Amino acid sequence: AHLPSGIVATCQDERSQVRNRMKAMAVLRARLFDLRQRKQSEEIDRQRRTQVGSGQRAEKIRTYNFPQERVTDHRINSTFHNLSQILDGELDEIIEALSAKEQVEQLEAVLS
């Protein structure tokens, strides 16, 4: 019996208790390995789903409004009024907001 996971394996194929114990331990190791693989796969799938959007063509990331010198990032629902600086590569403000949103989402995922 593996106490942390609650998985139990028994074997009564052999006449020898030692051989039965060895077989049961092999079955238990295989079950624990499968459980760990399944959990890792679920975690990878969960992370992939959070990174990938809905995949729709209409999914907007940013809107650039040149007449009003405005950039709207739809992922964080924020508007920035420094279009020329953003186009020059000064994305720090946007990146910080995106990082903060990602941290909040990760905390919510852990807590739920």
Biopython code that builds the backbone (N, CA, C, O; Angstrom):
import numpy as np
from Bio.PDB.StructureBuilder import StructureBuilder

atoms = [
    (1, "ALA", "N", (0.843, -1.176, 0.000)),
    (1, "ALA", "CA", (0.000, 0.000, 0.000)),
    (1, "ALA", "C", (0.891, 1.243, 0.000)),
    (1, "ALA", "O", (1.876, 1.324, 0.734)),
    (2, "HIS", "N", (0.522, 2.197, -0.834)),
    (2, "HIS", "CA", (1.222, 3.484, -0.897)),
    (2, "HIS", "C", (0.344, 4.494, -0.183)),
    (2, "HIS", "O", (-0.684, 4.915, -0.714)),
    (3, "LEU", "N", (0.741, 4.881, 1.012)),
    (3, "LEU", "CA", (-0.104, 5.714, 1.861)),
    (3, "LEU", "C", (-0.399, 7.096, 1.289)),
    (3, "LEU", "O", (-1.552, 7.524, 1.348)),
    (4, "PRO", "N", (0.593, 7.830, 0.731)),
    (4, "PRO", "CA", (0.273, 9.177, 0.231)),
    (4, "PRO", "C", (-0.799, 9.194, -0.852)),
    (4, "PRO", "O", (-1.626, 10.105, -0.893)),
    (5, "SER", "N", (-0.791, 8.190, -1.732)),
    (5, "SER", "CA", (-1.765, 8.186, -2.826)),
    (5, "SER", "C", (-2.972, 7.305, -2.533)),
    (5, "SER", "O", (-4.016, 7.457, -3.167)),
    (6, "GLY", "N", (-2.840, 6.385, -1.579)),
    (6, "GLY", "CA", (-3.939, 5.485, -1.266)),
    (6, "GLY", "C", (-4.057, 4.311, -2.227)),
    (6, "GLY", "O", (-5.049, 3.584, -2.200)),
    (7, "ILE", "N", (-3.053, 4.120, -3.076)),
    (7, "ILE", "CA", (-3.080, 3.021, -4.045)),
    (7, "ILE", "C", (-2.622, 1.742, -3.349)),
    (7, "ILE", "O", (-1.632, 1.735, -2.619)),
    (8, "VAL", "N", (-3.363, 0.663, -3.591)),
    (8, "VAL", "CA", (-3.054, -0.628, -2.986)),
    (8, "VAL", "C", (-2.866, -1.649, -4.098)),
    (8, "VAL", "O", (-3.626, -1.669, -5.066)),
    (9, "ALA", "N", (-1.848, -2.498, -3.958)),
    (9, "ALA", "CA", (-1.621, -3.574, -4.921)),
    (9, "ALA", "C", (-1.377, -4.861, -4.141)),
    (9, "ALA", "O", (-0.584, -4.890, -3.200)),
    (10, "THR", "N", (-2.068, -5.920, -4.543)),
    (10, "THR", "CA", (-1.870, -7.218, -3.901)),
    (10, "THR", "C", (-1.572, -8.253, -4.969)),
    (10, "THR", "O", (-1.938, -8.094, -6.133)),
    (11, "CYS", "N", (-0.898, -9.317, -4.550)),
    (11, "CYS", "CA", (-0.577, -10.397, -5.482)),
    (11, "CYS", "C", (-0.527, -11.704, -4.697)),
    (11, "CYS", "O", (0.103, -11.785, -3.643)),
    (12, "GLN", "N", (-1.200, -12.727, -5.225)),
    (12, "GLN", "CA", (-1.184, -14.040, -4.589)),
    (12, "GLN", "C", (-0.959, -15.119, -5.635)),
    (12, "GLN", "O", (-1.517, -16.213, -5.548)),
    (13, "ASP", "N", (-0.127, -14.796, -6.632)),
    (13, "ASP", "CA", (0.139, -15.735, -7.722)),
    (13, "ASP", "C", (1.145, -16.814, -7.324)),
    (13, "ASP", "O", (1.027, -17.964, -7.747)),
    (14, "GLU", "N", (2.112, -16.448, -6.527)),
    (14, "GLU", "CA", (3.210, -17.352, -6.182)),
    (14, "GLU", "C", (2.968, -17.988, -4.812)),
    (14, "GLU", "O", (2.160, -17.512, -4.015)),
    (15, "ARG", "N", (3.682, -19.059, -4.573)),
    (15, "ARG", "CA", (3.600, -19.696, -3.259)),
    (15, "ARG", "C", (4.470, -18.959, -2.247)),
    (15, "ARG", "O", (4.235, -19.026, -1.041)),
    (16, "SER", "N", (5.477, -18.257, -2.757)),
    (16, "SER", "CA", (6.406, -17.552, -1.883)),
    (16, "SER", "C", (5.891, -16.143, -1.583)),
    (16, "SER", "O", (5.506, -15.398, -2.484)),
    (17, "GLN", "N", (5.894, -15.800, -0.290)),
    (17, "GLN", "CA", (5.448, -14.467, 0.107)),
    (17, "GLN", "C", (6.389, -13.397, -0.445)),
    (17, "GLN", "O", (5.940, -12.311, -0.813)),
    (18, "VAL", "N", (7.671, -13.687, -0.506)),
    (18, "VAL", "CA", (8.656, -12.718, -1.010)),
    (18, "VAL", "C", (8.391, -12.416, -2.481)),
    (18, "VAL", "O", (8.409, -11.255, -2.890)),
    (19, "ARG", "N", (8.144, -13.461, -3.282)),
    (19, "ARG", "CA", (7.860, -13.250, -4.711)),
    (19, "ARG", "C", (6.552, -12.485, -4.901)),
    (19, "ARG", "O", (6.467, -11.601, -5.754)),
    (20, "ASN", "N", (5.536, -12.822, -4.111)),
    (20, "ASN", "CA", (4.266, -12.090, -4.191)),
    (20, "ASN", "C", (4.476, -10.612, -3.852)),
    (20, "ASN", "O", (3.925, -9.728, -4.509)),
    (21, "ARG", "N", (5.282, -10.360, -2.815)),
    (21, "ARG", "CA", (5.559, -8.972, -2.430)),
    (21, "ARG", "C", (6.292, -8.247, -3.560)),
    (21, "ARG", "O", (5.982, -7.092, -3.851)),
    (22, "MET", "N", (7.258, -8.907, -4.201)),
    (22, "MET", "CA", (8.004, -8.289, -5.303)),
    (22, "MET", "C", (7.075, -7.962, -6.472)),
    (22, "MET", "O", (7.168, -6.888, -7.065)),
    (23, "LYS", "N", (6.180, -8.895, -6.796)),
    (23, "LYS", "CA", (5.228, -8.647, -7.885)),
    (23, "LYS", "C", (4.281, -7.500, -7.532)),
    (23, "LYS", "O", (3.991, -6.650, -8.373)),
    (24, "ALA", "N", (3.804, -7.479, -6.296)),
    (24, "ALA", "CA", (2.900, -6.411, -5.864)),
    (24, "ALA", "C", (3.605, -5.061, -5.904)),
    (24, "ALA", "O", (3.005, -4.060, -6.295)),
    (25, "MET", "N", (4.872, -5.025, -5.505)),
    (25, "MET", "CA", (5.631, -3.769, -5.564)),
    (25, "MET", "C", (5.808, -3.309, -7.009)),
    (25, "MET", "O", (5.745, -2.111, -7.284)),
    (26, "ALA", "N", (6.028, -4.238, -7.933)),
    (26, "ALA", "CA", (6.168, -3.876, -9.345)),
    (26, "ALA", "C", (4.856, -3.295, -9.872)),
    (26, "ALA", "O", (4.864, -2.308, -10.609)),
    (27, "VAL", "N", (3.733, -3.904, -9.495)),
    (27, "VAL", "CA", (2.422, -3.395, -9.912)),
    (27, "VAL", "C", (2.187, -2.011, -9.305)),
    (27, "VAL", "O", (1.696, -1.104, -9.978)),
    (28, "LEU", "N", (2.540, -1.861, -8.034)),
    (28, "LEU", "CA", (2.373, -0.571, -7.357)),
    (28, "LEU", "C", (3.221, 0.513, -8.021)),
    (28, "LEU", "O", (2.745, 1.628, -8.231)),
    (29, "ARG", "N", (4.475, 0.194, -8.352)),
    (29, "ARG", "CA", (5.333, 1.164, -9.043)),
    (29, "ARG", "C", (4.737, 1.565, -10.384)),
    (29, "ARG", "O", (4.761, 2.741, -10.749)),
    (30, "ALA", "N", (4.202, 0.595, -11.120)),
    (30, "ALA", "CA", (3.596, 0.892, -12.424)),
    (30, "ALA", "C", (2.375, 1.800, -12.262)),
    (30, "ALA", "O", (2.186, 2.733, -13.042)),
    (31, "ARG", "N", (1.560, 1.530, -11.262)),
    (31, "ARG", "CA", (0.371, 2.368, -11.034)),
    (31, "ARG", "C", (0.764, 3.788, -10.628)),
    (31, "ARG", "O", (0.164, 4.759, -11.089)),
    (32, "LEU", "N", (1.775, 3.903, -9.764)),
    (32, "LEU", "CA", (2.245, 5.233, -9.357)),
    (32, "LEU", "C", (2.842, 5.993, -10.537)),
    (32, "LEU", "O", (2.641, 7.200, -10.675)),
    (33, "PHE", "N", (3.576, 5.278, -11.386)),
    (33, "PHE", "CA", (4.148, 5.907, -12.575)),
    (33, "PHE", "C", (3.035, 6.403, -13.492)),
    (33, "PHE", "O", (3.104, 7.523, -13.998)),
    (34, "ASP", "N", (2.012, 5.583, -13.709)),
    (34, "ASP", "CA", (0.875, 5.997, -14.543)),
    (34, "ASP", "C", (0.167, 7.212, -13.951)),
    (34, "ASP", "O", (-0.216, 8.129, -14.677)),
    (35, "LEU", "N", (-0.004, 7.216, -12.635)),
    (35, "LEU", "CA", (-0.650, 8.349, -11.970)),
    (35, "LEU", "C", (0.164, 9.626, -12.165)),
    (35, "LEU", "O", (-0.389, 10.685, -12.464)),
    (36, "ARG", "N", (1.485, 9.519, -11.993)),
    (36, "ARG", "CA", (2.350, 10.691, -12.169)),
    (36, "ARG", "C", (2.319, 11.172, -13.621)),
    (36, "ARG", "O", (2.254, 12.376, -13.870)),
    (37, "GLN", "N", (2.363, 10.252, -14.572)),
    (37, "GLN", "CA", (2.306, 10.621, -15.990)),
    (37, "GLN", "C", (0.992, 11.323, -16.312)),
    (37, "GLN", "O", (0.981, 12.320, -17.033)),
    (38, "ARG", "N", (-0.108, 10.811, -15.784)),
    (38, "ARG", "CA", (-1.415, 11.405, -16.039)),
    (38, "ARG", "C", (-1.489, 12.823, -15.471)),
    (38, "ARG", "O", (-2.000, 13.731, -16.126)),
    (39, "LYS", "N", (-0.978, 13.011, -14.252)),
    (39, "LYS", "CA", (-0.992, 14.344, -13.644)),
    (39, "LYS", "C", (-0.125, 15.321, -14.428)),
    (39, "LYS", "O", (-0.510, 16.474, -14.624)),
    (40, "GLN", "N", (1.045, 14.866, -14.876)),
    (40, "GLN", "CA", (1.915, 15.739, -15.669)),
    (40, "GLN", "C", (1.252, 16.107, -16.987)),
    (40, "GLN", "O", (1.329, 17.254, -17.425)),
    (41, "SER", "N", (0.608, 15.145, -17.613)),
    (41, "SER", "CA", (-0.077, 15.403, -18.876)),
    (41, "SER", "C", (-1.212, 16.401, -18.687)),
    (41, "SER", "O", (-1.395, 17.300, -19.508)),
    (42, "GLU", "N", (-1.973, 16.244, -17.612)),
    (42, "GLU", "CA", (-3.062, 17.184, -17.330)),
    (42, "GLU", "C", (-2.522, 18.586, -17.076)),
    (42, "GLU", "O", (-3.118, 19.570, -17.516)),
    (43, "GLU", "N", (-1.399, 18.685, -16.369)),
    (43, "GLU", "CA", (-0.801, 19.994, -16.088)),
    (43, "GLU", "C", (-0.304, 20.651, -17.377)),
    (43, "GLU", "O", (-0.496, 21.851, -17.577)),
    (44, "ILE", "N", (0.325, 19.878, -18.241)),
    (44, "ILE", "CA", (0.794, 20.417, -19.522)),
    (44, "ILE", "C", (-0.388, 20.882, -20.358)),
    (44, "ILE", "O", (-0.336, 21.953, -20.963)),
    (45, "ASP", "N", (-1.451, 20.089, -20.397)),
    (45, "ASP", "CA", (-2.648, 20.480, -21.150)),
    (45, "ASP", "C", (-3.260, 21.754, -20.586)),
    (45, "ASP", "O", (-3.694, 22.622, -21.342)),
    (46, "ARG", "N", (-3.298, 21.870, -19.265)),
    (46, "ARG", "CA", (-3.863, 23.060, -18.636)),
    (46, "ARG", "C", (-3.035, 24.298, -18.977)),
    (46, "ARG", "O", (-3.583, 25.352, -19.298)),
    (47, "GLN", "N", (-1.718, 24.160, -18.905)),
    (47, "GLN", "CA", (-0.850, 25.287, -19.237)),
    (47, "GLN", "C", (-0.987, 25.670, -20.705)),
    (47, "GLN", "O", (-0.992, 26.853, -21.044)),
    (48, "ARG", "N", (-1.097, 24.681, -21.565)),
    (48, "ARG", "CA", (-1.236, 24.953, -22.997)),
    (48, "ARG", "C", (-2.546, 25.690, -23.278)),
    (48, "ARG", "O", (-2.584, 26.611, -24.094)),
    (49, "ARG", "N", (-3.620, 25.278, -22.597)),
    (49, "ARG", "CA", (-4.910, 25.955, -22.804)),
    (49, "ARG", "C", (-4.864, 27.411, -22.356)),
    (49, "ARG", "O", (-5.500, 28.268, -22.970)),
    (50, "THR", "N", (-4.111, 27.701, -21.282)),
    (50, "THR", "CA", (-4.031, 29.087, -20.828)),
    (50, "THR", "C", (-3.190, 29.940, -21.762)),
    (50, "THR", "O", (-3.396, 31.150, -21.846)),
    (51, "GLN", "N", (-2.245, 29.327, -22.466)),
    (51, "GLN", "CA", (-1.376, 30.082, -23.363)),
    (51, "GLN", "C", (-2.000, 30.299, -24.728)),
    (51, "GLN", "O", (-1.741, 31.314, -25.374)),
    (52, "VAL", "N", (-2.813, 29.364, -25.169)),
    (52, "VAL", "CA", (-3.404, 29.444, -26.497)),
    (52, "VAL", "C", (-4.768, 30.103, -26.383)),
    (52, "VAL", "O", (-5.548, 29.778, -25.487)),
    (53, "GLY", "N", (-5.054, 31.022, -27.284)),
    (53, "GLY", "CA", (-6.351, 31.685, -27.289)),
    (53, "GLY", "C", (-7.420, 30.766, -27.843)),
    (53, "GLY", "O", (-7.240, 29.551, -27.926)),
    (54, "SER", "N", (-8.523, 31.362, -28.215)),
    (54, "SER", "CA", (-9.631, 30.565, -28.731)),
    (54, "SER", "C", (-9.363, 30.085, -30.151)),
    (54, "SER", "O", (-10.033, 29.170, -30.629)),
    (55, "GLY", "N", (-8.395, 30.688, -30.831)),
    (55, "GLY", "CA", (-8.064, 30.265, -32.181)),
    (55, "GLY", "C", (-8.940, 30.880, -33.244)),
    (55, "GLY", "O", (-8.822, 30.528, -34.418)),
    (56, "GLN", "N", (-9.803, 31.778, -32.869)),
    (56, "GLN", "CA", (-10.676, 32.406, -33.850)),
    (56, "GLN", "C", (-9.913, 33.491, -34.586)),
    (56, "GLN", "O", (-9.014, 34.121, -34.029)),
    (57, "ARG", "N", (-10.280, 33.706, -35.847)),
    (57, "ARG", "CA", (-9.602, 34.726, -36.639)),
    (57, "ARG", "C", (-9.903, 36.124, -36.121)),
    (57, "ARG", "O", (-9.090, 37.032, -36.291)),
    (58, "ALA", "N", (-11.033, 36.306, -35.505)),
    (58, "ALA", "CA", (-11.444, 37.628, -35.045)),
    (58, "ALA", "C", (-10.859, 37.982, -33.675)),
    (58, "ALA", "O", (-11.139, 39.053, -33.138)),
    (59, "GLU", "N", (-10.061, 37.100, -33.122)),
    (59, "GLU", "CA", (-9.491, 37.357, -31.806)),
    (59, "GLU", "C", (-8.463, 38.486, -31.910)),
    (59, "GLU", "O", (-7.439, 38.351, -32.580)),
    (60, "LYS", "N", (-8.754, 39.592, -31.240)),
    (60, "LYS", "CA", (-7.887, 40.766, -31.318)),
    (60, "LYS", "C", (-6.909, 40.769, -30.155)),
    (60, "LYS", "O", (-7.238, 40.375, -29.036)),
    (61, "ILE", "N", (-5.713, 41.219, -30.449)),
    (61, "ILE", "CA", (-4.723, 41.406, -29.397)),
    (61, "ILE", "C", (-4.590, 42.891, -29.097)),
    (61, "ILE", "O", (-4.749, 43.317, -27.953)),
    (62, "ARG", "N", (-4.298, 43.679, -30.130)),
    (62, "ARG", "CA", (-4.159, 45.126, -29.956)),
    (62, "ARG", "C", (-4.786, 45.865, -31.116)),
    (62, "ARG", "O", (-4.838, 45.367, -32.241)),
    (63, "THR", "N", (-5.264, 47.068, -30.823)),
    (63, "THR", "CA", (-5.774, 47.979, -31.845)),
    (63, "THR", "C", (-4.924, 49.239, -31.797)),
    (63, "THR", "O", (-4.726, 49.836, -30.738)),
    (64, "TYR", "N", (-4.427, 49.629, -32.959)),
    (64, "TYR", "CA", (-3.606, 50.843, -33.063)),
    (64, "TYR", "C", (-4.449, 51.930, -33.714)),
    (64, "TYR", "O", (-4.889, 51.774, -34.853)),
    (65, "ASN", "N", (-4.678, 53.027, -33.003)),
    (65, "ASN", "CA", (-5.466, 54.142, -33.507)),
    (65, "ASN", "C", (-4.511, 55.316, -33.730)),
    (65, "ASN", "O", (-4.161, 56.037, -32.796)),
    (66, "PHE", "N", (-4.094, 55.492, -34.998)),
    (66, "PHE", "CA", (-3.091, 56.507, -35.319)),
    (66, "PHE", "C", (-3.598, 57.939, -35.159)),
    (66, "PHE", "O", (-2.862, 58.769, -34.626)),
    (67, "PRO", "N", (-4.828, 58.276, -35.595)),
    (67, "PRO", "CA", (-5.268, 59.667, -35.446)),
    (67, "PRO", "C", (-5.307, 60.138, -33.990)),
    (67, "PRO", "O", (-5.069, 61.312, -33.709)),
    (68, "GLN", "N", (-5.605, 59.221, -33.068)),
    (68, "GLN", "CA", (-5.709, 59.605, -31.655)),
    (68, "GLN", "C", (-4.476, 59.207, -30.836)),
    (68, "GLN", "O", (-4.472, 59.341, -29.613)),
    (69, "GLU", "N", (-3.415, 58.709, -31.524)),
    (69, "GLU", "CA", (-2.182, 58.296, -30.831)),
    (69, "GLU", "C", (-2.485, 57.320, -29.698)),
    (69, "GLU", "O", (-1.990, 57.484, -28.583)),
    (70, "ARG", "N", (-3.301, 56.305, -29.985)),
    (70, "ARG", "CA", (-3.795, 55.429, -28.933)),
    (70, "ARG", "C", (-3.571, 53.967, -29.315)),
    (70, "ARG", "O", (-3.728, 53.585, -30.474)),
    (71, "VAL", "N", (-3.203, 53.162, -28.326)),
    (71, "VAL", "CA", (-3.076, 51.714, -28.488)),
    (71, "VAL", "C", (-3.953, 51.068, -27.429)),
    (71, "VAL", "O", (-3.865, 51.399, -26.247)),
    (72, "THR", "N", (-4.802, 50.141, -27.864)),
    (72, "THR", "CA", (-5.653, 49.409, -26.930)),
    (72, "THR", "C", (-5.244, 47.949, -26.962)),
    (72, "THR", "O", (-5.249, 47.323, -28.022)),
    (73, "ASP", "N", (-4.893, 47.404, -25.812)),
    (73, "ASP", "CA", (-4.570, 45.983, -25.706)),
    (73, "ASP", "C", (-5.817, 45.285, -25.182)),
    (73, "ASP", "O", (-6.233, 45.502, -24.044)),
    (74, "HIS", "N", (-6.406, 44.446, -26.023)),
    (74, "HIS", "CA", (-7.693, 43.823, -25.695)),
    (74, "HIS", "C", (-7.553, 42.677, -24.697)),
    (74, "HIS", "O", (-8.537, 42.292, -24.065)),
    (75, "ARG", "N", (-6.356, 42.128, -24.545)),
    (75, "ARG", "CA", (-6.165, 41.038, -23.590)),
    (75, "ARG", "C", (-6.267, 41.532, -22.158)),
    (75, "ARG", "O", (-6.717, 40.805, -21.273)),
    (76, "ILE", "N", (-5.844, 42.779, -21.934)),
    (76, "ILE", "CA", (-5.871, 43.334, -20.580)),
    (76, "ILE", "C", (-6.853, 44.489, -20.459)),
    (76, "ILE", "O", (-6.955, 45.116, -19.405)),
    (77, "ASN", "N", (-7.573, 44.771, -21.537)),
    (77, "ASN", "CA", (-8.562, 45.854, -21.573)),
    (77, "ASN", "C", (-7.963, 47.178, -21.099)),
    (77, "ASN", "O", (-8.542, 47.871, -20.263)),
    (78, "SER", "N", (-6.799, 47.516, -21.644)),
    (78, "SER", "CA", (-6.126, 48.757, -21.274)),
    (78, "SER", "C", (-5.831, 49.583, -22.516)),
    (78, "SER", "O", (-5.577, 49.046, -23.595)),
    (79, "THR", "N", (-5.871, 50.898, -22.343)),
    (79, "THR", "CA", (-5.577, 51.826, -23.430)),
    (79, "THR", "C", (-4.349, 52.638, -23.055)),
    (79, "THR", "O", (-4.229, 53.120, -21.928)),
    (80, "PHE", "N", (-3.441, 52.783, -24.009)),
    (80, "PHE", "CA", (-2.206, 53.536, -23.809)),
    (80, "PHE", "C", (-2.178, 54.667, -24.828)),
    (80, "PHE", "O", (-2.478, 54.458, -26.003)),
    (81, "HIS", "N", (-1.818, 55.861, -24.378)),
    (81, "HIS", "CA", (-1.829, 57.039, -25.249)),
    (81, "HIS", "C", (-0.414, 57.454, -25.648)),
    (81, "HIS", "O", (-0.087, 58.640, -25.656)),
    (82, "ASN", "N", (0.413, 56.478, -25.974)),
    (82, "ASN", "CA", (1.778, 56.754, -26.417)),
    (82, "ASN", "C", (2.128, 55.860, -27.608)),
    (82, "ASN", "O", (3.081, 55.083, -27.549)),
    (83, "LEU", "N", (1.367, 55.970, -28.667)),
    (83, "LEU", "CA", (1.499, 55.105, -29.839)),
    (83, "LEU", "C", (2.900, 55.150, -30.426)),
    (83, "LEU", "O", (3.475, 54.099, -30.708)),
    (84, "SER", "N", (3.462, 56.323, -30.617)),
    (84, "SER", "CA", (4.772, 56.421, -31.266)),
    (84, "SER", "C", (5.853, 55.741, -30.426)),
    (84, "SER", "O", (6.755, 55.113, -30.979)),
    (85, "GLN", "N", (5.777, 55.856, -29.110)),
    (85, "GLN", "CA", (6.762, 55.201, -28.249)),
    (85, "GLN", "C", (6.611, 53.684, -28.310)),
    (85, "GLN", "O", (7.607, 52.961, -28.334)),
    (86, "ILE", "N", (5.384, 53.207, -28.334)),
    (86, "ILE", "CA", (5.141, 51.762, -28.417)),
    (86, "ILE", "C", (5.656, 51.223, -29.740)),
    (86, "ILE", "O", (6.256, 50.148, -29.778)),
    (87, "LEU", "N", (5.431, 51.954, -30.824)),
    (87, "LEU", "CA", (5.928, 51.520, -32.127)),
    (87, "LEU", "C", (7.456, 51.563, -32.190)),
    (87, "LEU", "O", (8.063, 50.852, -32.990)),
    (88, "ASP", "N", (8.072, 52.386, -31.356)),
    (88, "ASP", "CA", (9.535, 52.437, -31.274)),
    (88, "ASP", "C", (10.095, 51.309, -30.409)),
    (88, "ASP", "O", (11.312, 51.187, -30.269)),
    (89, "GLY", "N", (9.228, 50.492, -29.834)),
    (89, "GLY", "CA", (9.672, 49.333, -29.072)),
    (89, "GLY", "C", (9.600, 49.479, -27.571)),
    (89, "GLY", "O", (10.044, 48.590, -26.844)),
    (90, "GLU", "N", (9.059, 50.565, -27.095)),
    (90, "GLU", "CA", (8.940, 50.759, -25.649)),
    (90, "GLU", "C", (7.654, 50.084, -25.155)),
    (90, "GLU", "O", (6.617, 50.723, -24.978)),
    (91, "LEU", "N", (7.762, 48.787, -24.944)),
    (91, "LEU", "CA", (6.596, 47.977, -24.577)),
    (91, "LEU", "C", (6.556, 47.633, -23.089)),
    (91, "LEU", "O", (5.741, 46.812, -22.665)),
    (92, "ASP", "N", (7.416, 48.245, -22.306)),
    (92, "ASP", "CA", (7.517, 47.880, -20.890)),
    (92, "ASP", "C", (6.184, 47.983, -20.158)),
    (92, "ASP", "O", (5.831, 47.095, -19.382)),
    (93, "GLU", "N", (5.456, 49.045, -20.396)),
    (93, "GLU", "CA", (4.180, 49.258, -19.705)),
    (93, "GLU", "C", (3.178, 48.147, -20.052)),
    (93, "GLU", "O", (2.471, 47.644, -19.179)),
    (94, "ILE", "N", (3.129, 47.778, -21.321)),
    (94, "ILE", "CA", (2.213, 46.713, -21.758)),
    (94, "ILE", "C", (2.662, 45.373, -21.190)),
    (94, "ILE", "O", (1.843, 44.594, -20.703)),
    (95, "ILE", "N", (3.961, 45.107, -21.252)),
    (95, "ILE", "CA", (4.484, 43.828, -20.763)),
    (95, "ILE", "C", (4.229, 43.677, -19.266)),
    (95, "ILE", "O", (3.854, 42.598, -18.809)),
    (96, "GLU", "N", (4.427, 44.743, -18.504)),
    (96, "GLU", "CA", (4.174, 44.676, -17.057)),
    (96, "GLU", "C", (2.704, 44.392, -16.769)),
    (96, "GLU", "O", (2.386, 43.605, -15.878)),
    (97, "ALA", "N", (1.812, 45.027, -17.516)),
    (97, "ALA", "CA", (0.376, 44.795, -17.318)),
    (97, "ALA", "C", (0.006, 43.357, -17.683)),
    (97, "ALA", "O", (-0.783, 42.720, -16.986)),
    (98, "LEU", "N", (0.578, 42.850, -18.776)),
    (98, "LEU", "CA", (0.306, 41.464, -19.177)),
    (98, "LEU", "C", (0.850, 40.479, -18.141)),
    (98, "LEU", "O", (0.193, 39.487, -17.824)),
    (99, "SER", "N", (2.040, 40.748, -17.618)),
    (99, "SER", "CA", (2.625, 39.871, -16.599)),
    (99, "SER", "C", (1.773, 39.857, -15.337)),
    (99, "SER", "O", (1.556, 38.802, -14.741)),
    (100, "ALA", "N", (1.292, 41.027, -14.932)),
    (100, "ALA", "CA", (0.438, 41.101, -13.747)),
    (100, "ALA", "C", (-0.846, 40.313, -13.957)),
    (100, "ALA", "O", (-1.299, 39.607, -13.056)),
    (101, "LYS", "N", (-1.435, 40.432, -15.143)),
    (101, "LYS", "CA", (-2.667, 39.692, -15.437)),
    (101, "LYS", "C", (-2.402, 38.191, -15.416)),
    (101, "LYS", "O", (-3.210, 37.425, -14.891)),
    (102, "GLU", "N", (-1.270, 37.764, -15.988)),
    (102, "GLU", "CA", (-0.937, 36.344, -16.012)),
    (102, "GLU", "C", (-0.737, 35.807, -14.600)),
    (102, "GLU", "O", (-1.175, 34.697, -14.294)),
    (103, "GLN", "N", (-0.083, 36.578, -13.738)),
    (103, "GLN", "CA", (0.115, 36.148, -12.356)),
    (103, "GLN", "C", (-1.219, 35.992, -11.633)),
    (103, "GLN", "O", (-1.411, 35.034, -10.886)),
    (104, "VAL", "N", (-2.133, 36.923, -11.851)),
    (104, "VAL", "CA", (-3.458, 36.837, -11.234)),
    (104, "VAL", "C", (-4.182, 35.587, -11.718)),
    (104, "VAL", "O", (-4.802, 34.879, -10.924)),
    (105, "GLU", "N", (-4.104, 35.312, -13.028)),
    (105, "GLU", "CA", (-4.771, 34.124, -13.578)),
    (105, "GLU", "C", (-4.169, 32.847, -13.014)),
    (105, "GLU", "O", (-4.895, 31.899, -12.717)),
    (106, "GLN", "N", (-2.841, 32.812, -12.862)),
    (106, "GLN", "CA", (-2.201, 31.627, -12.301)),
    (106, "GLN", "C", (-2.605, 31.424, -10.845)),
    (106, "GLN", "O", (-2.849, 30.294, -10.424)),
    (107, "LEU", "N", (-2.678, 32.501, -10.076)),
    (107, "LEU", "CA", (-3.116, 32.390, -8.682)),
    (107, "LEU", "C", (-4.556, 31.906, -8.594)),
    (107, "LEU", "O", (-4.885, 31.069, -7.753)),
    (108, "GLU", "N", (-5.415, 32.435, -9.466)),
    (108, "GLU", "CA", (-6.810, 31.993, -9.471)),
    (108, "GLU", "C", (-6.910, 30.522, -9.830)),
    (108, "GLU", "O", (-7.733, 29.800, -9.267)),
    (109, "ALA", "N", (-6.072, 30.068, -10.769)),
    (109, "ALA", "CA", (-6.094, 28.660, -11.163)),
    (109, "ALA", "C", (-5.636, 27.768, -10.016)),
    (109, "ALA", "O", (-6.179, 26.680, -9.818)),
    (110, "VAL", "N", (-4.651, 28.217, -9.267)),
    (110, "VAL", "CA", (-4.153, 27.429, -8.141)),
    (110, "VAL", "C", (-5.181, 27.386, -7.017)),
    (110, "VAL", "O", (-5.379, 26.347, -6.387)),
    (111, "LEU", "N", (-5.832, 28.516, -6.771)),
    (111, "LEU", "CA", (-6.788, 28.596, -5.671)),
    (111, "LEU", "C", (-8.114, 27.909, -5.978)),
    (111, "LEU", "O", (-8.856, 27.555, -5.062)),
    (112, "SER", "N", (-8.415, 27.718, -7.250)),
    (112, "SER", "CA", (-9.707, 27.090, -7.577)),
    (112, "SER", "C", (-9.591, 25.607, -7.773)),
    (112, "SER", "O", (-10.589, 24.942, -8.052)),
]
sb = StructureBuilder()
sb.init_structure("model")
sb.init_model(0)
sb.init_chain("A")
sb.init_seg("    ")
for serial, (resi, resn, name, xyz) in enumerate(atoms, 1):
    if name == "N":
        sb.init_residue(resn, " ", resi, " ")
    sb.init_atom(name, np.array(xyz, "f"), 0.0, 1.0, " ", f" {name:<3s}", serial, name[0])
structure = sb.get_structure()
